[in-house]
Amino acid sequence: VKRVEVALGERSYPVLVGAGTLGHLPTLLPQACSRVAVVTQRAVGAEVVTGRDQEVFFIGDGEQAKSLATVEALVRGFARYGLNRSGAVVGLGGGVVTDVAGFAAAVYHRGVPVVQAPTTLLGQVDAAIGGKTGVNLPEGKNLVGAFWQPLAVVCDTAVLRTLPPREYRSGLGEMAKYAFLGVPDLPSLPIDEAVARCVECKARFVTEDERESESLLAGAGAGRALLNYGHTLAHALENVGRYDLRHGEAVAIGLVFAAHLARALGRVGDERVAEHERVVAGYDLPARLPPAVDRVSLVESMHRDKKVTGSGLTFVLDGPAGLEVVRDVPSGTVEQTLAELR
Ligand SMILES: NC(=O)c1ccc[n+]([C@@H]2O[C@H](COP(=O)([O-])OP(=O)(O)OC[C@H]3O[C@@H](n4cnc5c(N)ncnc54)[C@H](O)[C@@H]3O)[C@@H](O)[C@H]2O)c1
């Protein structure tokens, strides 16, 4: 078992990585905890034994299930079950489950403990770590949420065996992002080791900037916002919603796009762009925009991105000093780069 610490003072917690780590769940719950609400989806197919009185709550599948309506149904279920502050929530599933379960835990009784047990590769390397929880609105993704750090995260890599291949590849899209955040040799590592390295990297960013506030104030350099590398275009592709893309596939396209945009702005050369293309292709992920993409809607959506603070477009971009937050990127350059990526 590999153990990675997310260091956040009194809210610090361990992330256990390895096959069979779900078996450690009973020891990760508070000793006094007598009731556990397990939030999951039917397709997940993994089971947990918490060693406590437990009830399983199923939520629907996909982004539509990541809604306030789902949270309402869940917390009403918790109330009927008699869950209170001496109980706990376990999120057992992909990013949709851990985002919803974490948010329900954050608001139920003004906050009950949650242990996250991500069952997708994307959840294990990213979504379940760092305490960002939330749901979508019809107006956009992730618009309602809370920071609510888990008590522990259990990345049981054995449960990834049942993951559909496309979902696995989607997780590799987030893994590709870590390659550009300075995690070397990921493709050559066994999966447990690769997951643990990504978790370590994410944990460092979360420790440095738990609420993504420093990066917004400081402008360039460090900060949790760098974890959004490749995500400005990815979120736009997901928000426009007409393209059949998994999150990690959209991120893969977003990474290659970010490299092309950095080159258009004179920040990197051809070799760095080729490296982005190589990493993404190595994971068998898409690197070009879907056919018939609506560039105008994409740019409009990027303008509405909640990370935008000024009037112009903001991206995390590679450059001579590594990744940085770059503001006021001209729309024209963005549109031209989108055209290049068709
Ligand atoms: N909070 C964060 O920091 C953060 C970061 C990245 C992504 N996210 C969110 O994560 C979500 C995407 O998560 P995802 O890619 O895990 O998708 P997902 O949660 O929709 O899971 C994908 C599919 O796999 C199924 N599944 C899950 N585990 C399985 C298993 N072991 N075997 C078989 N099937 C299984 C699910 O039921 C689902 O149908 C998005 O909503 C995104 O916004 C959150």
PDBQT file of the ligand as one rigid body, heavy atoms in Angstrom, charges set to zero:
ROOT
HETATM    1  N1  LIG A 401     -13.687  17.725  -7.757  1.00  0.00    +0.000 N 
HETATM    2  C1  LIG A 401     -12.670  17.758  -8.580  1.00  0.00    +0.000 C 
HETATM    3  O1  LIG A 401     -11.586  18.250  -8.224  1.00  0.00    +0.000 OA
HETATM    4  C2  LIG A 401     -12.805  17.175  -9.949  1.00  0.00    +0.000 A 
HETATM    5  C3  LIG A 401     -11.671  17.042 -10.763  1.00  0.00    +0.000 A 
HETATM    6  C4  LIG A 401     -11.825  16.445 -12.026  1.00  0.00    +0.000 A 
HETATM    7  C5  LIG A 401     -13.063  16.008 -12.450  1.00  0.00    +0.000 A 
HETATM    8  N2  LIG A 401     -14.147  16.166 -11.635  1.00  0.00    +0.000 N 
HETATM    9  C6  LIG A 401     -15.483  15.720 -12.061  1.00  0.00    +0.000 C 
HETATM   10  O2  LIG A 401     -15.461  14.319 -12.266  1.00  0.00    +0.000 OA
HETATM   11  C7  LIG A 401     -16.499  13.970 -13.174  1.00  0.00    +0.000 C 
HETATM   12  C8  LIG A 401     -15.991  12.928 -14.136  1.00  0.00    +0.000 C 
HETATM   13  O3  LIG A 401     -15.613  11.797 -13.385  1.00  0.00    +0.000 OA
HETATM   14  P1  LIG A 401     -15.333  10.391 -14.079  1.00  0.00    +0.000 P 
HETATM   15  O4  LIG A 401     -14.531  10.603 -15.301  1.00  0.00    +0.000 OA
HETATM   16  O5  LIG A 401     -14.843   9.518 -13.017  1.00  0.00    +0.000 OA
HETATM   17  O6  LIG A 401     -16.763   9.956 -14.639  1.00  0.00    +0.000 OA
HETATM   18  P2  LIG A 401     -18.035   9.267 -13.924  1.00  0.00    +0.000 P 
HETATM   19  O7  LIG A 401     -18.053   9.525 -12.494  1.00  0.00    +0.000 OA
HETATM   20  O8  LIG A 401     -19.199   9.684 -14.734  1.00  0.00    +0.000 OA
HETATM   21  O9  LIG A 401     -17.759   7.706 -14.151  1.00  0.00    +0.000 OA
HETATM   22  C9  LIG A 401     -17.737   7.183 -15.453  1.00  0.00    +0.000 C 
HETATM   23  C10 LIG A 401     -18.585   5.930 -15.595  1.00  0.00    +0.000 C 
HETATM   24  O10 LIG A 401     -17.894   4.818 -15.039  1.00  0.00    +0.000 OA
HETATM   25  C11 LIG A 401     -18.744   4.098 -14.148  1.00  0.00    +0.000 C 
HETATM   26  N3  LIG A 401     -17.849   3.488 -13.171  1.00  0.00    +0.000 N 
HETATM   27  C12 LIG A 401     -17.220   4.076 -12.131  1.00  0.00    +0.000 A 
HETATM   28  N4  LIG A 401     -16.382   3.219 -11.542  1.00  0.00    +0.000 NA
HETATM   29  C13 LIG A 401     -16.495   2.045 -12.193  1.00  0.00    +0.000 A 
HETATM   30  C14 LIG A 401     -15.859   0.786 -12.070  1.00  0.00    +0.000 A 
HETATM   31  N5  LIG A 401     -14.891   0.590 -11.178  1.00  0.00    +0.000 N 
HETATM   32  N6  LIG A 401     -16.227  -0.195 -12.916  1.00  0.00    +0.000 NA
HETATM   33  C15 LIG A 401     -17.149   0.025 -13.882  1.00  0.00    +0.000 A 
HETATM   34  N7  LIG A 401     -17.762   1.196 -14.058  1.00  0.00    +0.000 NA
HETATM   35  C16 LIG A 401     -17.435   2.205 -13.236  1.00  0.00    +0.000 A 
HETATM   36  C17 LIG A 401     -19.678   5.142 -13.623  1.00  0.00    +0.000 C 
HETATM   37  O11 LIG A 401     -20.856   4.561 -13.123  1.00  0.00    +0.000 OA
HETATM   38  C18 LIG A 401     -19.910   5.979 -14.860  1.00  0.00    +0.000 C 
HETATM   39  O12 LIG A 401     -20.879   5.402 -15.675  1.00  0.00    +0.000 OA
HETATM   40  C19 LIG A 401     -16.928  15.247 -13.844  1.00  0.00    +0.000 C 
HETATM   41  O13 LIG A 401     -18.189  15.611 -13.363  1.00  0.00    +0.000 OA
HETATM   42  C20 LIG A 401     -15.878  16.266 -13.412  1.00  0.00    +0.000 C 
HETATM   43  O14 LIG A 401     -16.407  17.572 -13.287  1.00  0.00    +0.000 OA
HETATM   44  C21 LIG A 401     -14.033  16.733 -10.400  1.00  0.00    +0.000 A 
ENDROOT
TORSDOF 0
